[in-house]
Amino acid sequence: MREQTFTNARLVLLGEVLHGSVQVRDGRITAVEAGATAVPGALDCEGDLLLPGLVEVHTDNLERHLMPRPKVHFPAQPAVLAHDAEVAAAGITTVFDALGVGDAHDESFRARDQRELLDTLDRLEAAGALRAQHFLHVRCELPAHNTRSLFEPFMDHARLKLISLMDHTPGQRQWTDVEQARIYYTGKRGWSNARFEEEVRRAPERQALYARPHRDWFAAYARERGIALATHDDTLEDHVDEAAALGATMSEFPTTLAAARRAHGLGLVTVAGAPNVVRGGSHSGNVAALDLAREGVLDALSSDYVPASLLHAAWCLQRNGGFSLPEAVAVVSDGPARACGLHDRGQIAIGHRGDLVRVAEVNGQPWVREVYREGRRVA
């Protein structure tokens, strides 16, 4: 029997902060009590905050490690280990590695077969080498011709817990402002303006050919297998209505306040970007996540492309969004966990996993001192 007790901590619970102690036995929380404890070997947290382990549902960070520069491929094992260490150090104990499938141009990371990566994740977990628990979030680019074939390695994989539906056709959703799309493709992809103009011309043809059948197939697949389904970059209320009709439980990164209000009203979990909160606005010119928070329609945050932003965004929600500390922490732990059907984590509560983050404050900002997964220190 493996046991760890944490004492003299400010426990961030749902609805309150309690000065107290937590006991974890065989990976599960068995006691949450007010006050200090005299249990031999208890870890004195010296008055630091003790948070539930953060739950990250959508991060592109693994893709960044696997392809650190355009067309530069890095070996899978060191990439996974570097990503894993980074998310754990940020206080993330459960991570949904977001991997895109489908590329109409057959040139990006998302045009690659990912069998080797999936095997690497499995081997590292079997060896006990992973700090966080890793699930898979497969992001399906609906207008691409190769999306279904690239999805095949993920079919019936035990880690697959979330599917999201994306459509990056310029002129709608994330790229409603075509000039923002131009900046992205000419900057990050290195396209010429002429090539971008050709993309704007051809993209609607691909969308008409592939998007609807792919959308219906992936939604049916998720329903049949009990996998959480999300839509991406909902902009119009009609987009949200379609998502609800498909059985989606999550609206990721709605680009307008109207779409977020609609999603929240229909019971979809509204997920916004933590970097958006930390920076004070969207890098794509879309709605500010803090505006969603102030409107009461923000249910969860994702670190997206900066793992450290998840915890820092919780502090920003307190400072600028009118959230209490328990409310802010729930947005990066309990909210994402429930959205994906993980009801055994996201809270410091009896019966939940002993996933815990010890946090101190430096200059008004959070500093991760220690991270525990099922009571075992991993960072």
Secondary structure, DSSP 8 states (H G I E B T S, - for coil): --EEEEEEEEEEETTEEEEEEEEEETTEEEEEEES----TT-EE-TT-EEEE-EEEEEE-HHHHHHSSBTTB---HHHHHHHHHHHHHHTTEEEEEEEEEE--TTS-SGGGS--HHHHHHHHHHHHTT--SSEEEEEEEEETT-TTHHHHHGGGTT-TTEEEEEEE---TTSGGGSSHHHHHHHHHHTS---HHHHHHHHHHHHHHIIIIIHHHHHHHHHHHHHHT-EEEEES--SHHHHHHHHHHT--EEES-SSHHHHHHHHHTT-EEEEEHHHHHHTS-TTS---HHHHHHHT---EEE-BT-TTHHHHHHHHHHHHS---HHHHHHHTTHHHHHHTT-TTSSS--TTSB--EEEEEEETTEEEEEEEEETTEE--
